Amino acid sequence: RLWDCDRPVNASAAYLFTTAERARDMKQPPVYVLNHSQHNFPNRTTQPDLDEIEEWTDRAARRMYEGAGLGPSDVDIFNPYDGYATMSQFYLEAFQWHGVKRGDAFAFYAGDIRVEGPHPFSSSGGNLGNGRTRTAMYTDSIQQLRGSAGPRQVTVRAETALAAFTTPSSGGWMMFGKHPS
């Protein structure tokens, strides 16, 4: 079970938020925040059941898609939080990225999810791959949209990215885009 959990590491990241007008004149190509959702769903226990987790992740998905005016087929890069191995499955199925529905995640994982493949899932390597940085998903999403991810650069279209941090019951999501709308 050790490899099912992220490991503590020392890391940092910084992001500069400004208006779209000011971003146009900056040195780096801008990436726009199309929507942000922060949530803290009430817990009845420290061990939620599957129904609660699915309800929370479904609500998070609705909030993100409605606020951004986008749907699952509009998301190119998907970087969910994966502090525990099962979390990315909950998010993948709730957000229905690449058409994945409830119970389909394992079949999806059997496909080509490499950054060079047609379904570059968690191109950052996530927290399971990098350690508990909490921000790897945001950093990678921004780099993917800018085309500056180096060997992690996806080969599919990279116009939008969806990234998250922390657990299904509390946390935040950001939808990024190469264009402001």
ABEGO torsion letter per residue (X at the ends): XAAABBBBBBBBBBBBBBBAAAAAABABBBBBBABBBBBBBBBABABBBAAAAAAAAAAAAAAAAAAAGBBAAABABBBBBAABAAAAAAAAAAAGBGGBBBGAAAAAAABBABAABABBBGAAGEAAAAEBAGAAAAAAAAAAAAGAAEAABBABBBABBBBBBEBAABEBBBBBBABAX
